[in-house]
Amino acid sequence: MGRNIWGRAAIAGNRVYFGCHDKKLHCLDIAGGATVWAADLAERTVARPLVYDGKIFVSCHEDYVYAFEQAGGKLLWKTNIGKEGSCTSALVVGSLVFFGAYDRQFRALDVRTGQVRWSLKSDTWFLSTPVLCGKEIAFSDSKKVYLADPKTGKVRLTITPGDKLNWNASAWGDRVYTGFNYDKAQSALGCFDRTTGRRLWTYACSWHNNGGRIVESDGICYFVGGGNLHAVRAKDGKGLWRRPLKRRLGKSHVWGTPVLAGKHIYVPGGRLHCVNMADGTIAWTFKGEFDAGPVLHDGRIYIGTMDKRFLCLEEDLDAALNLLADDKAEFGKSVQAGKLIRELGSDDWKIRDRATKALIGMGSSVLGEIRAIKTTDPEVEIRKQQILKAIGENDRSWSIILDAAAIRRLASVKNRESLGRLAKVLTKALGNEWRIKGGSDALLAGLKKYLAAHPALSIRVVVPYAERP
């Protein structure tokens, strides 16, 4: 992408949309990641695009908020909101789209034309993304939470929790939630009655908080604060668990809104964390530098990185590749064997070799643990087979036969790392045998080059007789 990606993506149909520090709004094909279109912005953006009724609304850090045509990226309108622009995502209610801005105004714009229908002036920045709260909208500047009529902008209630707000205001049911500072070293999550503004409870946590949003599921609030993921009971503010997160290099905090999916919570940071919702244990982590939150769609994870990439990850595959599950039942009862098994997935080949030799040396005592390894990483699978063979378990070597679709996809890969990753994904999707029905000489040469660089994989390419030169 050329620059860092700070904001979450949005997915609609077979397209994925996201902004970037390269001053563009990107639209990619969700299947293969090919660029469909890219639209110019006045400045970088950290906001998540909003897709609504064939249009895409997005803000940027200078001058304008925009509306683009979803299909082709054509500019429909742009509205000047001041030199510093906005960092908030949009909300659409009826015929109005709402943005907060650095010029200390919160605006309601006409969805079709971008004309300002009403605005609210404050003495400080509007940095939060608005949310629908019953028939009202809830939004906040850095000091107050506002509940207002979306049609007229008339404010019914303001809530002033403390010195400074640290999270976007969130609302569901008859309650409003936000984070705030109450002295220089302490901050808290506050829960307030939506009708009266009365504080119902406070949950204290250490500085620094993240500017993200509190999310809720089954009566439990989840949020990031002080470098930790917190789970707090919604009815009374009782803390249930807290999970320290890997922070980005040089950063004292973790940004972002937790994303809930199934039994897991996904949080960015120095890694992409997948956390078990029930008890806060780490299910797996994925190495990288992330400020943008992930988007989960159809069994895959879409996320931008701080090193100029936009990734599509297979959720189950990457859990296996990292081999960081804490469930001792999965890797056996032996703590030592469990540690060595995790090291089989290390990025360092010396660590992988050392772990392989150590497990072979442990003999039949680790047979159960080795048999229990479940992975779609060919390198880990081959090491598993080597260990089992060495201690008396004879399993056949891998043999991979490619089909025409795999040939076409592999032919488009430009480097060895991507080729290897694609091979792992295809292994998971198609099993161990894929049939070649056609392919270019360049593709076969590229594949053989990759396999030559990874002899431990024991993979062979079989070309049917009729296709052979």
Order of alpha helices (4+ residues) and beta strands (2+ residues): beta-beta-beta-beta-beta-beta-beta-beta-beta-beta-beta-beta-beta-beta-beta-beta-beta-beta-beta-beta-beta-beta-beta-beta-beta-beta-beta-beta-beta-beta-beta-beta-alpha-alpha-alpha-alpha-alpha-alpha-alpha-alpha-alpha
